[in-house]
């Protein structure tokens, strides 16, 4: 059992280091190859390239044809998700995000340490979340912002007609198609999202199953003793 735990922890450590390595490497490549111009006076003044990688269909808003596109687009995110709080003054924004990220890392480490060994999926999910938090925190320390470069967008024709339009977080429904430009993200964001999804699956699906199985085993044990 001790060897199994050591192997499990080593595996999680390798996943953690590997995920952080992929994140920092891809961000360095984006910083090198996609940043066209940057002002030495302000981090908010820059120009980044957008390189099409994958296109399926034709983006045509008048005919509402299906479209799916993936680009590499350089963006500096100085705030939280979807750029929230990025307009704060740097004297407040920078220490705020440093403190929040450090607090989040400490909380994740605590839950990772206290999670039972047999909750393998939960520990794996926490490692993914931790790798993403560290990767984005490293960006804030060395750049003062987070490098985002993964860019997905699509147009999906709707099978029914709508007579209203909604604009929320760059999300828009019109009368004939769903047109959406997903907020730019990076590998770290993907790991955080994947980790949260797996953690929710463990909490909502696997944990009740483990409890029922434990209750059944306990009941069988009492019956055998009786």
C-alpha positions as a Markdown table, in Angstrom:
| # | Residue | x | y | z |
|---|---|---|---|---|
| 1 | Unk | 0.0 | 0.0 | 0.0 |
| 2 | Unk | 2.9 | 2.4 | 0.8 |
| 3 | Unk | 4.5 | 1.8 | -2.6 |
| 4 | Unk | 1.1 | 2.4 | -4.3 |
| 5 | Unk | 0.8 | 5.8 | -2.5 |
| 6 | Unk | 4.4 | 6.8 | -3.4 |
| 7 | Unk | 3.8 | 5.9 | -7.0 |
| 8 | Unk | 0.5 | 7.8 | -7.0 |
| 9 | Unk | 2.1 | 10.9 | -5.6 |
| 10 | Unk | 5.0 | 10.7 | -8.0 |
| 11 | Unk | 2.5 | 10.4 | -10.9 |
| 12 | Unk | 0.5 | 13.4 | -9.8 |
| 13 | Unk | 3.8 | 15.4 | -9.4 |
| 14 | Unk | 4.8 | 14.5 | -12.9 |
| 15 | Unk | 1.4 | 15.5 | -14.2 |
| 16 | Unk | 1.7 | 18.8 | -12.3 |
| 17 | Unk | 5.2 | 19.6 | -13.6 |
| 18 | Unk | 4.3 | 18.5 | -17.1 |
| 19 | Unk | 1.1 | 20.6 | -17.2 |
| 20 | Unk | 2.9 | 23.7 | -16.0 |
| 21 | Unk | 5.7 | 23.1 | -18.5 |
| 22 | Unk | 3.3 | 22.8 | -21.4 |
| 23 | Unk | 1.5 | 26.0 | -20.3 |
| 24 | Unk | 4.6 | 28.1 | -19.9 |
| 25 | Unk | 6.2 | 26.8 | -23.1 |
| 26 | Unk | 3.1 | 27.6 | -25.2 |
| 27 | Unk | 2.8 | 31.0 | -23.6 |
| 28 | Unk | 6.4 | 31.8 | -24.4 |
| 29 | Unk | 5.9 | 30.7 | -28.0 |
| 30 | Unk | 2.8 | 33.0 | -28.2 |
| 31 | Unk | 4.7 | 35.9 | -26.6 |
| 32 | Unk | 7.5 | 35.4 | -29.1 |
| 33 | Unk | 5.7 | 34.7 | -32.3 |
| 34 | Unk | 2.3 | 36.4 | -31.9 |
| 35 | Unk | 3.2 | 39.7 | -30.2 |
| 36 | Unk | 3.7 | 42.3 | -33.0 |
| 37 | Unk | 4.2 | 45.5 | -31.0 |
| 38 | Unk | 4.2 | 46.5 | -27.4 |
| 39 | Unk | 4.4 | 50.0 | -25.8 |
| 40 | Unk | 7.2 | 50.3 | -23.2 |
| 41 | Unk | 5.0 | 52.7 | -21.3 |
| 42 | Unk | 1.8 | 50.7 | -20.9 |
| 43 | Unk | 1.0 | 47.0 | -20.8 |
| 44 | Unk | -2.4 | 47.8 | -22.2 |
| 45 | Unk | -1.0 | 49.2 | -25.4 |
| 46 | Unk | 0.0 | 46.4 | -27.7 |
| 47 | Unk | -0.9 | 44.7 | -31.0 |
| 48 | Unk | -1.0 | 40.9 | -31.4 |
| 49 | Unk | -1.3 | 38.7 | -34.5 |
| 50 | Unk | -4.2 | 36.3 | -35.3 |
| 51 | Unk | -3.3 | 33.2 | -37.3 |
| 52 | Unk | -6.1 | 31.0 | -38.6 |
| 53 | Unk | -5.4 | 27.3 | -37.8 |
| 54 | Unk | -8.7 | 25.6 | -38.6 |
| 55 | Unk | -11.8 | 26.7 | -40.5 |
| 56 | Unk | -14.9 | 24.6 | -41.2 |
| 57 | Unk | -17.7 | 26.2 | -43.2 |
| 58 | Unk | -18.1 | 29.8 | -44.2 |
| 59 | Unk | -18.8 | 32.6 | -41.9 |
| 60 | Unk | -21.6 | 34.4 | -43.6 |
| 61 | Unk | -24.0 | 36.3 | -41.3 |
| 62 | Unk | -26.5 | 37.1 | -44.1 |
| 63 | Unk | -27.0 | 33.5 | -45.1 |
| 64 | Unk | -26.4 | 32.1 | -41.6 |
| 65 | Unk | -24.2 | 29.2 | -42.7 |
| 66 | Unk | -22.5 | 26.9 | -40.3 |
| 67 | Unk | -19.0 | 28.1 | -39.3 |
| 68 | Unk | -16.4 | 26.8 | -36.9 |
| 69 | Unk | -13.0 | 28.5 | -36.6 |
| 70 | Unk | -9.9 | 28.1 | -34.5 |
| 71 | Unk | -7.2 | 30.8 | -34.5 |
| 72 | Unk | -4.0 | 31.6 | -32.5 |
| 73 | Unk | -4.8 | 35.2 | -31.3 |
| 74 | Unk | -2.5 | 37.0 | -28.9 |
| 75 | Unk | -4.3 | 38.7 | -26.0 |
| 76 | Unk | -3.1 | 40.1 | -22.7 |
| 77 | Unk | -5.5 | 39.4 | -19.9 |
| 78 | Unk | -4.8 | 41.7 | -17.0 |
| 79 | Unk | -7.9 | 40.7 | -15.1 |
| 80 | Unk | -9.8 | 37.6 | -14.2 |
| 81 | Unk | -11.9 | 35.4 | -16.4 |
| 82 | Unk | -13.3 | 37.3 | -19.5 |
| 83 | Unk | -11.0 | 40.2 | -18.5 |
| 84 | Unk | -13.1 | 41.2 | -15.5 |
| 85 | Unk | -11.4 | 43.7 | -13.2 |
| 86 | Unk | -8.7 | 44.5 | -15.8 |
| 87 | Unk | -9.6 | 48.2 | -15.6 |
| 88 | Unk | -8.5 | 48.4 | -12.0 |
| 89 | Unk | -5.4 | 50.6 | -11.2 |
| 90 | Unk | -2.2 | 48.5 | -11.4 |
| 91 | Unk | -1.3 | 49.5 | -7.8 |
| 92 | Unk | -4.5 | 47.7 | -6.7 |
| 93 | Unk | -4.9 | 45.1 | -9.4 |
| 94 | Unk | -1.5 | 43.5 | -9.3 |
| 95 | Unk | -1.3 | 42.8 | -5.5 |
| 96 | Unk | -4.9 | 41.8 | -5.4 |
| 97 | Unk | -4.5 | 39.0 | -8.0 |
| 98 | Unk | -1.2 | 37.9 | -6.4 |
| 99 | Unk | -2.9 | 37.5 | -3.0 |
| 100 | Unk | -6.0 | 35.8 | -4.5 |
| 101 | Unk | -3.9 | 33.4 | -6.5 |
| 102 | Unk | -1.6 | 32.5 | -3.5 |
| 103 | Unk | -4.7 | 32.0 | -1.3 |
| 104 | Unk | -6.2 | 29.7 | -4.0 |
| 105 | Unk | -3.0 | 27.7 | -4.3 |
| 106 | Unk | -2.9 | 27.2 | -0.5 |
| 107 | Unk | -6.5 | 26.1 | -0.4 |
| 108 | Unk | -6.0 | 23.6 | -3.3 |
| 109 | Unk | -2.9 | 22.2 | -1.6 |
| 110 | Unk | -4.8 | 21.7 | 1.6 |
| 111 | Unk | -7.7 | 19.9 | -0.1 |
| 112 | Unk | -5.2 | 17.8 | -2.1 |
| 113 | Unk | -3.4 | 16.8 | 1.1 |
| 114 | Unk | -6.7 | 16.0 | 3.0 |
| 115 | Unk | -8.4 | 14.2 | 0.1 |
| 116 | Unk | -8.5 | 10.4 | 0.9 |
| 117 | Unk | -6.1 | 8.3 | -1.2 |
| 118 | Unk | -8.9 | 6.3 | -2.8 |
| 119 | Unk | -10.5 | 9.4 | -4.2 |
| 120 | Unk | -8.2 | 9.3 | -7.2 |
| 121 | Unk | -10.3 | 11.3 | -9.6 |
| 122 | Unk | -10.6 | 14.1 | -7.1 |
| 123 | Unk | -6.9 | 14.3 | -6.5 |
| 124 | Unk | -6.2 | 14.2 | -10.2 |
| 125 | Unk | -8.7 | 17.1 | -10.7 |
| 126 | Unk | -7.1 | 19.1 | -7.9 |
| 127 | Unk | -3.7 | 18.7 | -9.5 |
| 128 | Unk | -5.0 | 20.0 | -12.8 |
| 129 | Unk | -6.5 | 23.0 | -11.1 |
| 130 | Unk | -3.3 | 23.6 | -9.2 |
| 131 | Unk | -1.2 | 23.4 | -12.4 |
| 132 | Unk | -3.5 | 26.0 | -14.0 |
| 133 | Unk | -3.4 | 28.3 | -11.1 |
| 134 | Unk | 0.4 | 28.2 | -10.9 |
| 135 | Unk | 0.8 | 28.6 | -14.6 |
| 136 | Unk | -1.3 | 31.8 | -14.7 |
| 137 | Unk | 0.3 | 33.1 | -11.5 |
| 138 | Unk | 3.8 | 32.7 | -13.1 |
| 139 | Unk | 2.5 | 34.9 | -16.0 |
| 140 | Unk | 1.4 | 37.6 | -13.5 |
| 141 | Unk | 4.7 | 37.5 | -11.8 |
| 142 | Unk | 6.9 | 37.8 | -14.9 |
| 143 | Unk | 4.7 | 39.8 | -17.2 |
| 144 | Unk | 2.1 | 41.5 | -15.1 |
| 145 | Unk | -0.7 | 39.9 | -17.2 |
| 146 | Unk | -1.8 | 36.5 | -18.4 |
| 147 | Unk | -1.0 | 35.5 | -22.0 |
| 148 | Unk | -4.1 | 34.1 | -23.8 |
| 149 | Unk | -3.9 | 32.9 | -27.4 |
| 150 | Unk | -6.5 | 30.1 | -28.0 |
| 151 | Unk | -9.3 | 31.5 | -30.0 |
| 152 | Unk | -12.5 | 29.6 | -30.9 |
| 153 | Unk | -15.5 | 31.1 | -32.7 |
| 154 | Unk | -18.6 | 29.7 | -34.4 |
| 155 | Unk | -21.9 | 30.4 | -36.2 |
| 156 | Unk | -24.6 | 27.8 | -35.6 |
| 157 | Unk | -27.9 | 28.1 | -37.6 |
| 158 | Unk | -30.9 | 27.6 | -35.3 |
| 159 | Unk | -33.7 | 25.2 | -36.2 |
| 160 | Unk | -36.2 | 27.7 | -35.0 |
| 161 | Unk | -36.7 | 31.5 | -35.2 |
| 162 | Unk | -36.2 | 33.9 | -32.3 |
| 163 | Unk | -37.6 | 37.4 | -32.1 |
| 164 | Unk | -35.2 | 38.8 | -29.6 |
| 165 | Unk | -31.4 | 39.3 | -29.1 |
| 166 | Unk | -29.3 | 38.8 | -26.0 |
| 167 | Unk | -25.8 | 40.3 | -25.5 |
| 168 | Unk | -24.0 | 38.9 | -22.5 |
| 169 | Unk | -20.2 | 38.2 | -22.2 |
| 170 | Unk | -19.9 | 38.5 | -26.0 |
| 171 | Unk | -22.7 | 36.0 | -26.4 |
| 172 | Unk | -25.4 | 36.9 | -28.9 |
| 173 | Unk | -28.5 | 35.1 | -30.2 |
| 174 | Unk | -30.2 | 36.6 | -33.2 |
| 175 | Unk | -33.2 | 35.5 | -35.2 |
| 176 | Unk | -31.5 | 32.8 | -37.3 |
| 177 | Unk | -28.1 | 31.7 | -35.8 |
| 178 | Unk | -26.0 | 31.6 | -32.7 |
| 179 | Unk | -22.9 | 33.6 | -33.3 |
| 180 | Unk | -20.3 | 33.3 | -30.6 |
| 181 | Unk | -16.6 | 34.3 | -30.2 |
| 182 | Unk | -15.4 | 32.4 | -27.2 |
| 183 | Unk | -13.1 | 34.4 | -24.8 |
| 184 | Unk | -9.5 | 33.8 | -25.5 |
| 185 | Unk | -7.8 | 31.3 | -23.1 |
| 186 | Unk | -4.7 | 29.2 | -22.6 |
| 187 | Unk | -3.6 | 25.8 | -21.5 |
| 188 | Unk | -3.8 | 26.8 | -17.8 |
| 189 | Unk | -7.4 | 27.9 | -18.2 |
| 190 | Unk | -8.2 | 24.6 | -19.9 |
| 191 | Unk | -6.7 | 22.6 | -17.0 |
| 192 | Unk | -8.7 | 24.6 | -14.4 |
| 193 | Unk | -11.9 | 24.1 | -16.3 |
| 194 | Unk | -11.3 | 20.4 | -16.8 |
| 195 | Unk | -10.3 | 20.0 | -13.2 |
| 196 | Unk | -13.4 | 21.7 | -11.9 |
| 197 | Unk | -15.5 | 19.6 | -14.2 |
| 198 | Unk | -13.9 | 16.4 | -12.9 |
| 199 | Unk | -14.1 | 17.5 | -9.3 |
| 200 | Unk | -17.9 | 18.2 | -9.7 |
| 201 | Unk | -18.3 | 14.7 | -11.3 |
| 202 | Unk | -16.5 | 13.2 | -8.3 |
| 203 | Unk | -18.6 | 15.1 | -5.8 |
| 204 | Unk | -22.0 | 14.6 | -7.4 |
| 205 | Unk | -21.6 | 11.2 | -9.0 |
| 206 | Unk | -18.8 | 9.2 | -7.5 |
| 207 | Unk | -19.0 | 10.3 | -3.9 |
| 208 | Unk | -22.6 | 9.3 | -3.4 |
| 209 | Unk | -21.8 | 5.9 | -5.0 |
| 210 | Unk | -18.8 | 5.5 | -2.6 |
| 211 | Unk | -21.1 | 6.3 | 0.4 |
| 212 | Unk | -23.7 | 3.8 | -0.7 |
| 213 | Unk | -21.1 | 1.1 | -1.2 |
| 214 | Unk | -19.6 | 1.8 | 2.2 |
| 215 | Unk | -23.0 | 1.6 | 3.8 |
| 216 | Unk | -23.7 | -1.8 | 2.0 |
| 217 | Unk | -20.3 | -3.1 | 3.2 |
| 218 | Unk | -21.0 | -1.9 | 6.7 |
| 219 | Unk | -24.4 | -3.6 | 6.7 |
| 220 | Unk | -23.0 | -6.9 | 5.4 |
| 221 | Unk | -20.3 | -6.8 | 8.1 |
| 222 | Unk | -22.9 | -6.3 | 10.9 |
| 223 | Unk | -24.9 | -9.2 | 9.5 |
| 224 | Unk | -21.9 | -11.5 | 9.4 |
| 225 | Unk | -21.1 | -10.6 | 13.0 |
| 226 | Unk | -24.7 | -11.1 | 14.1 |
